[in-house]
């Protein structure tokens, strides 16, 4: 599964680049720097400043940064709310963002919404190709999380179908094999 650090760096780079390209000022850049340094309270304060901007792009970047800061402190409800606000303000829809939203929803045990976010991320990943596509480990993580969401909702048939597809693509994943074994008992 995708390492948290790698995902964090991808999103931080996206936040910073989008902020610079949009001319979003120092709140987004300073918030990104604070986030990278692990200074989450400071990052929240700076991203809140950006999120309150009348500039839609700056606000979107602020909300996306807030989502990352809350995610890092494991405040998954606040992270999910911030990520949704970022989307509402027009931030770029990416598989990475939808995966984070799915993970947040899973952490709050809202598996129906988590499944929806993950499937949206997978659809975006399928639409992207070549160098523009997401990291293969991200796609693998989303496919695995899709299985878990189906399972947690008691949709055993879909979970069995998804784990069979998953194991075709990733036959060496021992965790998924154990999941398949478990699902056979359902």
Buried (B, 14 or more C-beta within 10 A) or exposed (E): EBEEEEBBEBBBEBBBEBBBEBEBBEBBBBBBBBBBEEBBEBBBBBBBBBBEBEBEBBBBBBBBBBBBBBBBBEBBEBBBBBBBBBBEBEBEBBBBBBBBBBBBBBBBEBBEBBBBBBBBBBEBBEEEEEEEBBBEEBBBBBBBBBBBBBBBBEBBEBBBBBBEEBBEEBEEBEEBBEBBEEBEEE
